[in-house]
């Protein structure tokens, strides 16, 4: 992988050895990709704020999921938008990498930019959440609800850990894309098939985590085709994806919900399954099919405002949820009504309004960390940037597994993040 990243672009190879050239990725922003990113994040937040079923009794906060209501799982085939987020990320990475190459930058320099944008917003989150549990404990906040909030805030960072893999793989994946085209996502899909067969035939669930690479990189790879204007047959892709998912759920070992539910023996998300990949293909086909109508919507100002705040919203929407939960559910003792009941629908606007009220100052305060400091970038080569990526990835993974619960884990995670960021800064010469 190191050698491939250091090689010049494929189009610079001698004519006798180079593959058929792919159409160059677009060099300007695409409103459709911006819309997918913003709408996808908005739907994630909306879902996380809407589906919790919360109950506090005898000092313990229990959490349920409104989507566990029988028959409601079908909603998740559209509301679980992580496949679209990775697809949009693939297109954005292809466009960004092409722009970087046109400017004469090498792959390590491009990766350094992406690393800073991913890691820098995590530092204020850690700065708040590392001391916060200890402070609240001294103020008398019950320990168990506080631990739930601290752990879940970190667990949602799984997306950044996986997306970092996709970012690091992008230069190499683009070379494979230029050389092999559709055979690359097909091979990744085949890997997902083999992984699920091995998982369900042996009962050894950990092998399913190989699909973290196969499933999410497959949809990320499709973003390259869109960036080049080569994604055709959207209607067929939508029908085939959703149709395959229906068959897998009907006749396979897969649950209908694309979101993990309490008590379920199998989750389509953790780890991702072939059914999730099929739904992702269906979503991508449907979104591309609707693209002409979507790009005509007068959303330019909204996208311009929301785009630079997407990461902030993702990182801080769960702390907002736990702040409101702490006051309403834990302090006031108001449990969540039964999902779908009259009280649930009547109280939802108040609940959502409180969450927005808390979220607004968080976005205002922390959105400035979306843009890393304007420091010069180092001239570290591929190996150095891979080492920096490994440190950032280790930090994010540590927070994903352990959250911000009191202990050494969050401190070690921050040290790894800082180490990775420092490797993107040039050394001072004596």
C-alpha positions as CSV (number, residue, x, y, z in Angstrom):
1,X,0.0,0.0,0.0
2,X,2.8,2.4,0.8
3,X,4.4,2.0,-2.7
4,X,1.1,2.5,-4.4
5,X,0.4,5.7,-2.5
6,X,3.8,7.1,-3.5
7,X,3.4,6.4,-7.1
8,X,2.4,9.1,-9.6
9,X,-1.2,9.3,-10.8
10,X,-2.3,6.4,-13.1
11,X,-2.7,8.7,-16.0
12,X,1.0,9.5,-15.9
13,X,2.0,5.9,-16.5
14,X,3.5,4.9,-19.8
15,X,0.8,4.3,-22.5
16,X,1.7,0.6,-22.8
17,X,1.1,-0.2,-19.1
18,X,-1.7,2.2,-18.0
19,X,-5.3,1.1,-17.9
20,X,-8.1,2.8,-19.8
21,X,-8.3,6.2,-18.4
22,X,-11.4,7.0,-16.2
23,X,-13.2,10.2,-16.6
24,X,-11.7,12.8,-14.2
25,X,-13.7,13.5,-11.1
26,X,-15.4,16.9,-10.9
27,X,-13.2,19.6,-9.3
28,X,-16.0,21.8,-7.9
29,X,-18.6,21.2,-5.1
30,X,-21.7,19.2,-6.0
31,X,-24.9,20.4,-4.4
32,X,-26.3,16.8,-4.5
33,X,-23.4,15.5,-2.4
34,X,-23.7,18.4,0.0
35,X,-27.4,17.7,0.3
36,X,-26.8,14.1,1.0
37,X,-24.3,14.9,3.7
38,X,-26.5,17.5,5.4
39,X,-29.8,15.6,5.0
40,X,-28.1,12.4,6.1
41,X,-26.8,14.0,9.3
42,X,-30.1,15.7,10.0
43,X,-31.9,12.4,9.7
44,X,-29.4,10.7,12.0
45,X,-29.9,13.4,14.6
46,X,-33.7,13.4,14.2
47,X,-33.7,9.6,14.6
48,X,-31.5,9.6,17.7
49,X,-33.6,12.2,19.3
50,X,-36.9,10.6,18.5
51,X,-36.5,6.8,19.1
52,X,-35.2,6.6,22.7
53,X,-37.6,5.1,25.2
54,X,-36.4,6.3,28.6
55,X,-37.3,5.2,32.1
56,X,-35.7,6.1,35.4
57,X,-36.4,4.0,38.5
58,X,-34.5,3.1,41.6
59,X,-31.4,5.0,40.4
60,X,-31.2,3.3,37.0
61,X,-31.8,4.7,33.6
62,X,-33.1,2.1,31.1
63,X,-33.1,2.8,27.4
64,X,-35.3,1.3,24.8
65,X,-36.0,1.9,21.1
66,X,-39.3,3.1,19.7
67,X,-38.5,1.3,16.4
68,X,-38.9,-2.0,18.3
69,X,-42.6,-1.5,17.9
70,X,-43.9,-4.4,15.6
71,X,-44.0,-3.4,12.0
72,X,-42.1,-0.1,12.4
73,X,-38.8,-1.7,11.3
74,X,-39.6,-1.0,7.6
75,X,-39.0,2.7,8.3
76,X,-35.3,1.9,8.9
77,X,-34.8,1.0,5.2
78,X,-34.9,4.7,4.5
79,X,-34.1,6.2,7.9
80,X,-30.8,4.3,8.3
81,X,-28.8,6.6,6.1
82,X,-25.3,5.6,6.9
83,X,-24.9,4.0,3.4
84,X,-25.7,7.3,1.8
85,X,-23.3,9.1,4.1
86,X,-20.5,6.8,3.1
87,X,-21.5,7.1,-0.6
88,X,-21.4,10.9,-0.4
89,X,-18.1,10.6,1.4
90,X,-16.7,8.6,-1.4
91,X,-17.7,11.1,-4.0
92,X,-16.4,14.0,-1.9
93,X,-13.1,12.3,-1.3
94,X,-12.7,11.5,-5.1
95,X,-13.5,15.2,-5.9
96,X,-11.2,16.5,-3.2
97,X,-8.3,14.2,-4.2
98,X,-8.6,15.1,-7.9
99,X,-8.5,18.8,-6.9
100,X,-5.5,18.2,-4.7
101,X,-3.6,16.4,-7.6
102,X,-4.5,19.2,-10.0
103,X,-2.9,21.6,-7.5
104,X,0.3,19.5,-7.5
105,X,-0.1,18.0,-4.0
106,X,0.9,14.4,-3.2
107,X,-1.3,11.9,-1.5
108,X,0.3,12.3,2.0
109,X,-0.5,16.1,1.9
110,X,-4.1,15.4,1.0
111,X,-4.3,12.8,3.8
112,X,-2.9,15.3,6.3
113,X,-5.6,17.8,5.5
114,X,-8.3,15.1,6.0
115,X,-6.8,13.9,9.2
116,X,-6.9,17.4,10.7
117,X,-10.5,17.9,9.7
118,X,-11.5,14.6,11.3
119,X,-9.5,14.8,14.5
120,X,-9.5,18.5,15.5
121,X,-13.3,18.7,16.4
122,X,-12.8,15.8,18.8
123,X,-10.5,17.7,21.1
124,X,-13.2,20.1,22.5
125,X,-15.5,17.1,22.9
126,X,-12.9,15.4,25.0
127,X,-12.0,18.5,26.9
128,X,-15.6,18.8,28.1
129,X,-16.4,15.1,28.6
130,X,-13.2,13.9,30.4
131,X,-13.8,16.2,33.5
132,X,-17.6,16.4,33.2
133,X,-18.5,13.0,34.7
134,X,-16.3,13.6,37.8
135,X,-17.7,17.1,38.2
136,X,-21.3,15.9,38.0
137,X,-20.6,13.0,40.4
138,X,-19.4,15.5,43.0
139,X,-22.6,17.5,42.5
140,X,-24.7,14.5,43.3
141,X,-25.7,13.3,39.9
142,X,-26.5,9.5,40.0
143,X,-23.6,7.4,38.7
144,X,-25.5,5.0,36.5
145,X,-27.3,7.5,34.2
146,X,-24.1,9.5,34.0
147,X,-22.1,6.4,32.9
148,X,-24.8,5.6,30.2
149,X,-24.4,9.1,28.8
150,X,-20.6,9.0,28.9
151,X,-20.3,5.7,27.2
152,X,-22.9,6.3,24.5
153,X,-21.4,9.7,23.6
154,X,-18.2,7.8,22.7
155,X,-19.8,4.8,21.1
156,X,-21.3,7.0,18.3
157,X,-17.8,7.8,17.2
158,X,-17.7,4.4,15.4
159,X,-18.6,6.3,12.3
160,X,-15.4,8.4,12.4
161,X,-13.3,5.3,13.0
162,X,-14.7,3.5,9.9
163,X,-14.7,6.7,7.8
164,X,-11.0,7.2,8.7
165,X,-10.3,3.8,7.1
166,X,-12.1,4.9,4.0
167,X,-10.1,8.2,3.9
168,X,-6.8,6.4,4.3
169,X,-7.7,3.9,1.6
170,X,-8.9,6.5,-0.9
171,X,-5.7,7.1,-2.9
172,X,-5.2,3.3,-3.2
173,X,-8.9,2.7,-3.9
174,X,-8.9,5.3,-6.6
175,X,-6.0,3.5,-8.4
176,X,-7.9,0.3,-8.2
177,X,-11.0,2.1,-9.5
178,X,-9.1,3.5,-12.4
179,X,-7.7,0.0,-13.3
180,X,-10.6,-2.3,-12.5
181,X,-13.8,-0.2,-12.4
182,X,-16.9,-2.1,-11.3
183,X,-14.8,-5.2,-10.4
184,X,-13.7,-3.4,-7.2
185,X,-17.2,-2.9,-5.5
186,X,-18.2,-6.3,-6.9
187,X,-15.2,-7.9,-5.1
188,X,-16.1,-6.0,-1.9
189,X,-19.7,-7.2,-2.2
190,X,-18.4,-10.8,-2.7
191,X,-16.3,-10.3,0.5
192,X,-19.5,-9.4,2.4
193,X,-21.2,-12.5,1.1
194,X,-18.3,-14.8,2.2
195,X,-18.1,-13.0,5.6
196,X,-21.8,-13.5,6.3
197,X,-21.7,-17.2,5.2
198,X,-18.8,-17.8,7.5
199,X,-20.4,-15.9,10.4
200,X,-23.8,-17.6,10.2
201,X,-22.6,-21.0,9.4
202,X,-20.1,-21.2,12.2
203,X,-21.9,-19.0,14.8
204,X,-18.7,-17.1,15.3
205,X,-20.1,-13.5,15.3
206,X,-16.7,-11.6,15.5
207,X,-15.8,-12.7,11.9
208,X,-18.7,-10.5,10.9
209,X,-16.7,-7.4,11.7
210,X,-14.8,-7.9,8.4
211,X,-17.8,-6.4,6.9
212,X,-16.9,-3.1,8.4
213,X,-14.4,-2.9,5.5
214,X,-16.4,-4.8,2.9
215,X,-19.8,-3.2,3.3
216,X,-18.8,0.4,4.0
217,X,-16.0,0.6,1.5
218,X,-18.3,-0.9,-1.2
219,X,-20.7,2.0,-0.9
220,X,-17.8,4.4,-0.5
221,X,-16.4,3.1,-3.8
222,X,-19.7,3.7,-5.6
223,X,-19.2,7.4,-4.8
224,X,-16.2,7.4,-7.2
225,X,-18.4,6.4,-10.1
226,X,-20.8,9.3,-9.2
227,X,-17.9,11.8,-9.0
228,X,-16.9,10.8,-12.5
229,X,-20.5,10.9,-13.8
230,X,-20.4,7.2,-14.5
231,X,-23.1,5.9,-12.2
232,X,-25.8,4.6,-14.5
233,X,-29.0,2.6,-14.1
234,X,-30.2,4.2,-10.9
235,X,-33.6,2.7,-11.2
236,X,-32.2,-0.8,-11.6
237,X,-29.9,-0.2,-8.7
238,X,-32.7,0.9,-6.5
239,X,-35.0,-2.0,-7.4
240,X,-32.2,-4.6,-7.3
241,X,-30.9,-3.3,-3.9
242,X,-34.3,-3.2,-2.1
243,X,-35.4,-6.4,-3.8
244,X,-32.3,-8.3,-2.7
245,X,-32.7,-6.9,0.8
246,X,-36.3,-8.1,0.9
247,X,-35.2,-11.6,-0.2
248,X,-32.4,-11.7,2.4
249,X,-34.8,-10.7,5.2
250,X,-37.5,-13.1,4.1
251,X,-35.3,-16.2,3.6
252,X,-32.1,-15.4,5.3
253,X,-30.9,-15.0,8.9
254,X,-31.3,-11.2,8.8
255,X,-33.7,-9.1,10.9
256,X,-35.9,-6.6,9.1
257,X,-34.6,-3.6,11.0
258,X,-31.5,-1.8,9.7
259,X,-30.9,-0.4,13.2
260,X,-29.9,-2.6,16.1
261,X,-32.8,-3.2,18.5
262,X,-32.7,-4.2,22.2
263,X,-32.9,-7.9,22.6
264,X,-32.4,-8.8,19.0
265,X,-30.1,-11.8,18.4
266,X,-28.7,-10.4,15.1
267,X,-28.0,-6.8,14.2
268,X,-27.6,-5.5,10.6
269,X,-25.4,-2.7,11.8
270,X,-23.0,-4.1,14.4
271,X,-21.5,-5.6,12.5
272,X,-22.9,-4.6,9.1
273,X,-24.4,-7.4,7.0
274,X,-25.1,-8.2,3.4
275,X,-28.7,-7.0,4.0
276,X,-27.3,-3.6,5.0
277,X,-25.3,-3.5,1.8
278,X,-28.4,-4.4,-0.3
279,X,-30.4,-1.6,1.4
280,X,-27.5,0.8,0.8
281,X,-27.5,0.0,-2.9
282,X,-31.2,0.6,-3.0
283,X,-30.9,3.9,-1.2
284,X,-28.1,5.1,-3.5
285,X,-30.1,4.1,-6.6
286,X,-33.2,5.9,-5.3
287,X,-31.2,9.0,-4.3
288,X,-29.5,9.3,-7.8
289,X,-32.9,8.7,-9.4
290,X,-34.3,11.7,-7.5
291,X,-31.3,13.8,-8.0
292,X,-32.8,16.1,-10.8
293,X,-35.6,17.1,-8.5
294,X,-33.4,17.4,-5.4
295,X,-30.9,19.8,-6.9
296,X,-33.7,22.1,-8.0
297,X,-34.8,22.6,-4.4
298,X,-34.0,26.1,-3.1
299,X,-31.7,24.9,-0.4
300,X,-28.5,26.8,-1.3
301,X,-28.4,29.0,1.8
302,X,-29.3,26.2,4.1
303,X,-26.5,24.0,2.7
304,X,-24.0,26.8,2.9
305,X,-24.9,27.3,6.6
306,X,-25.2,23.7,7.6
307,X,-22.2,22.2,5.6
308,X,-19.5,23.7,7.9
309,X,-21.4,22.5,11.0
310,X,-22.1,18.9,10.1
311,X,-19.4,17.4,12.3
312,X,-20.3,19.6,15.2
313,X,-23.9,18.5,15.1
314,X,-22.9,14.9,14.9
315,X,-20.5,15.1,17.8
316,X,-22.7,17.1,20.1
317,X,-26.3,16.0,19.5
318,X,-26.0,13.1,22.0
319,X,-24.7,15.3,24.8
320,X,-27.7,17.5,24.1
321,X,-29.9,14.5,24.4
322,X,-28.3,13.4,27.7
323,X,-28.6,17.0,29.1
324,X,-32.4,17.0,28.4
325,X,-32.7,13.5,29.7
326,X,-30.9,14.4,32.9
327,X,-33.3,17.2,33.6
328,X,-36.6,15.8,32.3
329,X,-36.3,12.0,33.0
330,X,-33.8,11.8,35.9
331,X,-34.5,15.0,37.8
332,X,-38.2,15.6,37.2
333,X,-39.1,11.9,36.8
334,X,-41.0,12.2,33.6
335,X,-40.6,8.9,31.7
336,X,-41.0,8.6,27.9
337,X,-44.6,7.8,27.0
338,X,-45.4,4.5,25.2
339,X,-44.2,5.0,21.6
340,X,-47.1,5.7,19.2
341,X,-49.5,6.7,22.0
342,X,-51.4,9.9,22.1
343,X,-49.1,11.2,24.9
344,X,-46.0,10.3,22.9
345,X,-47.2,12.3,19.9
346,X,-48.4,15.2,22.0
347,X,-45.2,15.4,24.0
348,X,-42.8,15.0,21.1
349,X,-42.8,18.6,19.9
350,X,-42.0,19.8,23.4
351,X,-39.2,17.1,23.7
352,X,-37.8,18.1,20.3
353,X,-38.0,21.8,21.1
354,X,-36.0,21.3,24.3
355,X,-33.3,19.4,22.4
356,X,-33.0,22.1,19.8
357,X,-32.8,24.7,22.6
358,X,-29.9,22.9,24.1
359,X,-28.2,22.1,20.8
360,X,-28.2,25.7,19.5
361,X,-25.6,27.1,21.8
362,X,-23.5,24.0,21.5
363,X,-23.3,24.5,17.7
364,X,-22.6,28.1,18.1
365,X,-19.7,27.5,20.6
366,X,-18.1,24.5,19.0
367,X,-18.6,24.9,15.2
368,X,-15.4,27.0,15.1
369,X,-13.5,23.8,15.7
370,X,-14.6,22.4,12.3
371,X,-11.8,24.3,10.8
372,X,-8.4,23.3,12.1
373,X,-5.8,25.9,12.9
374,X,-4.1,27.5,9.9
375,X,-0.7,25.8,10.6
376,X,1.6,24.7,7.8
377,X,1.5,21.1,6.8
378,X,4.6,18.9,7.2
379,X,6.3,17.1,4.4
380,X,5.9,13.7,6.0
381,X,5.8,10.9,3.5
382,X,3.3,8.2,3.1
383,X,4.6,6.1,6.0
384,X,4.5,9.1,8.3
385,X,0.9,9.9,7.4
386,X,-0.1,6.2,7.8
387,X,1.4,6.3,11.3
388,X,-0.5,9.5,12.0
389,X,-3.7,7.9,10.8
390,X,-3.0,4.9,13.0
391,X,-2.7,7.2,16.0
392,X,-5.9,9.1,15.2
393,X,-7.7,5.8,14.5
394,X,-6.5,4.3,17.8
395,X,-7.8,7.4,19.7
396,X,-11.2,7.3,18.0
397,X,-11.5,3.5,18.5
398,X,-10.6,3.8,22.2
399,X,-13.4,6.3,22.7
400,X,-15.8,4.2,20.6
401,X,-15.2,1.1,22.8
402,X,-15.0,2.8,26.2
403,X,-16.7,6.1,25.7
404,X,-15.9,8.9,28.2
405,X,-16.5,6.8,31.3
406,X,-14.0,7.7,34.1
407,X,-10.7,6.0,33.7
408,X,-7.5,6.1,31.7
409,X,-9.1,5.3,28.3
410,X,-10.2,8.9,27.4
411,X,-6.8,10.3,28.4
412,X,-4.9,7.8,26.2
413,X,-7.3,8.5,23.4
414,X,-6.6,12.2,23.5
415,X,-2.9,11.6,23.6
416,X,-3.2,9.4,20.5
417,X,-5.2,12.1,18.7
418,X,-2.7,14.8,19.6
419,X,0.2,12.6,18.5
420,X,-1.5,12.1,15.1
421,X,-2.2,15.8,14.7
422,X,1.3,16.8,15.6
423,X,2.7,14.5,12.9
424,X,0.9,16.7,10.3
425,X,2.9,19.8,11.5
426,X,6.4,20.3,10.1
427,X,9.3,20.1,12.4
428,X,11.1,23.3,13.4
429,X,14.7,23.4,12.1
430,X,17.4,24.4,14.5
